[in-house]
Amino acid sequence: MGRVAGKVALITGGASGLGAADARLLAAQGAQVVITDVQEALGQETAATIPGALFLKHDVRNEAQWQDVIARTIAHFGKLDVLVNNAGLVRFGTIEESTLADFRFQIDVMLDGCFLGCKSAIPFMTKTGGGSIINVASVAALKGISTIPAYSAAKAGIIAMTRSVAVHCQEQGYRIRVNAIAPGAHDTPMTQQALAQLPADAAGLDQVNAQGQGQPEDVANLVLFLASEESRQITGTHIVIDNGETMA
Ligand SMILES: NC(=O)c1ccc[n+]([C@@H]2O[C@H](COP(=O)([O-])OP(=O)(O)OC[C@H]3O[C@@H](n4cnc5c(N)ncnc54)[C@H](O)[C@@H]3O)[C@@H](O)[C@H]2O)c1
């Protein structure tokens, strides 16, 4: 028996990086997984490597697509127990360099996406006795990084919204746990692209290099724990996974 045997998990942005690792580990531990992403070809490719996985094309900014994705998850697997709001991206630029369009785009994908995910999933999770929602924030919510003001704001918003949603679920007696995770640098396509774009002396890069990047599987282990009943007493918080990047 796996640690999430019998559970149905939906992972947004699951075509690559952390989301793909989450999907692989949750499936290996007995869950039936649905991967969603805007990248259709890569999403299909990733799902094909995971036994029984379903891929659905999905832009997390779109409320109608959320309704469709949840309905198709229920139609295919009968329920929804775990939602990982993982989809994300980053655009670099200081407050002086960034445009309002850059800012709104990142807020749309990460904060609106997370809001819509929680809002869409809760009514279905309540029907089958509860569940676990895991919202992917970042250490960028916890420390100042000059080149990512919008990303930082979105991730800080996710941590704050997580608490609000968790309290609501508890007040309503829903048995839905809602937590955020705040990873530091982990080796994914997003991180590789980001590092490639930055000058060698960019702010914060020395710290990332000194800490050493984690692997996607390190984050997946935390997601697995939060998805499983092992974390049944944990809700309304955020857990930092950053190899000490923010400890001092
Ligand atoms: N890798 C890290 O070091 C790190 C650190 C902290 C937080 N995070 C967060 O982890 C999450 C996953 O990041 P990753 O490093 O695996 O990056 P990634 O680029 O490998 O994966 C992100 C996925 O999200 C998808 N996506 C982007 N916009 C979307 C949208 N509108 N709708 C649906 N899917 C969309 C992308 O297509 C991609 O497959 C993100 O939320 C990111 O902010 C990553």
Ligand as a Chemical Component Dictionary entry (heavy atoms), coordinates in Angstrom:
data_LIG
# 
_chem_comp.id                   LIG 
_chem_comp.type                 NON-POLYMER 
_chem_comp.pdbx_formal_charge   0 
_chem_comp.three_letter_code    LIG 
# 
loop_
_chem_comp_atom.comp_id 
_chem_comp_atom.atom_id 
_chem_comp_atom.alt_atom_id 
_chem_comp_atom.type_symbol 
_chem_comp_atom.charge 
_chem_comp_atom.model_Cartn_x 
_chem_comp_atom.model_Cartn_y 
_chem_comp_atom.model_Cartn_z 
_chem_comp_atom.pdbx_ordinal 
LIG N1  N1  N 0  12.200 25.551 -9.292  1  
LIG C1  C1  C 0  12.362 26.336 -8.249  2  
LIG O1  O1  O 0  13.484 26.592 -7.810  3  
LIG C2  C2  C 0  11.156 26.936 -7.573  4  
LIG C3  C3  C 0  11.359 27.612 -6.360  5  
LIG C4  C4  C 0  10.253 28.172 -5.724  6  
LIG C5  C5  C 0  9.004  28.038 -6.256  7  
LIG N2  N2  N 1  8.851  27.382 -7.442  8  
LIG C6  C6  C 0  7.495  27.273 -7.961  9  
LIG O2  O2  O 0  7.232  25.924 -8.287  10 
LIG C7  C7  C 0  6.275  25.878 -9.335  11 
LIG C8  C8  C 0  6.808  24.979 -10.438 12 
LIG O3  O3  O 0  7.970  25.585 -10.984 13 
LIG P1  P1  P 0  9.100  24.782 -11.797 14 
LIG O4  O4  O 0  10.386 25.248 -11.289 15 
LIG O5  O5  O -1 8.763  23.346 -11.813 16 
LIG O6  O6  O 0  8.926  25.455 -13.233 17 
LIG P2  P2  P 0  8.601  24.809 -14.662 18 
LIG O7  O7  O 0  8.689  25.933 -15.620 19 
LIG O8  O8  O 0  9.441  23.604 -14.897 20 
LIG O9  O9  O 0  7.106  24.311 -14.498 21 
LIG C9  C9  C 0  6.032  25.219 -14.402 22 
LIG C10 C10 C 0  4.910  24.689 -15.251 23 
LIG O10 O10 O 0  3.789  25.597 -15.126 24 
LIG C11 C11 C 0  3.195  25.681 -16.398 25 
LIG N3  N3  N 0  2.392  26.895 -16.517 26 
LIG C12 C12 C 0  2.827  28.174 -16.658 27 
LIG N4  N4  N 0  1.790  29.008 -16.802 28 
LIG C13 C13 C 0  0.663  28.250 -16.734 29 
LIG C14 C14 C 0  -0.719 28.526 -16.819 30 
LIG N5  N5  N 0  -1.181 29.776 -17.023 31 
LIG N6  N6  N 0  -1.597 27.505 -16.694 32 
LIG C15 C15 C 0  -1.150 26.235 -16.519 33 
LIG N7  N7  N 0  0.152  25.899 -16.464 34 
LIG C16 C16 C 0  1.042  26.901 -16.567 35 
LIG C17 C17 C 0  4.355  25.660 -17.369 36 
LIG O11 O11 O 0  3.941  25.324 -18.680 37 
LIG C18 C18 C 0  5.278  24.628 -16.739 38 
LIG O12 O12 O 0  5.068  23.322 -17.237 39 
LIG C19 C19 C 0  6.029  27.321 -9.755  40 
LIG O13 O13 O 0  4.877  27.813 -9.129  41 
LIG C20 C20 C 0  7.260  28.034 -9.246  42 
LIG O14 O14 O 0  7.011  29.410 -9.022  43 
LIG C21 C21 C 0  9.892  26.840 -8.107  44 
# 
loop_
_chem_comp_bond.comp_id 
_chem_comp_bond.atom_id_1 
_chem_comp_bond.atom_id_2 
_chem_comp_bond.value_order 
_chem_comp_bond.pdbx_ordinal 
LIG N1  C1  SING 1  
LIG C1  O1  DOUB 2  
LIG C1  C2  SING 3  
LIG C2  C3  SING 4  
LIG C2  C21 DOUB 5  
LIG C3  C4  DOUB 6  
LIG C4  C5  SING 7  
LIG C5  N2  DOUB 8  
LIG N2  C6  SING 9  
LIG N2  C21 SING 10 
LIG C6  O2  SING 11 
LIG C6  C20 SING 12 
LIG O2  C7  SING 13 
LIG C7  C8  SING 14 
LIG C7  C19 SING 15 
LIG C8  O3  SING 16 
LIG O3  P1  SING 17 
LIG P1  O4  DOUB 18 
LIG P1  O5  SING 19 
LIG P1  O6  SING 20 
LIG O6  P2  SING 21 
LIG P2  O7  DOUB 22 
LIG P2  O8  SING 23 
LIG P2  O9  SING 24 
LIG O9  C9  SING 25 
LIG C9  C10 SING 26 
LIG C10 O10 SING 27 
LIG C10 C18 SING 28 
LIG O10 C11 SING 29 
LIG C11 N3  SING 30 
LIG C11 C17 SING 31 
LIG N3  C12 SING 32 
LIG N3  C16 SING 33 
LIG C12 N4  DOUB 34 
LIG N4  C13 SING 35 
LIG C13 C14 SING 36 
LIG C13 C16 DOUB 37 
LIG C14 N5  SING 38 
LIG C14 N6  DOUB 39 
LIG N6  C15 SING 40 
LIG C15 N7  DOUB 41 
LIG N7  C16 SING 42 
LIG C17 O11 SING 43 
LIG C17 C18 SING 44 
LIG C18 O12 SING 45 
LIG C19 O13 SING 46 
LIG C19 C20 SING 47 
LIG C20 O14 SING 48 
# 
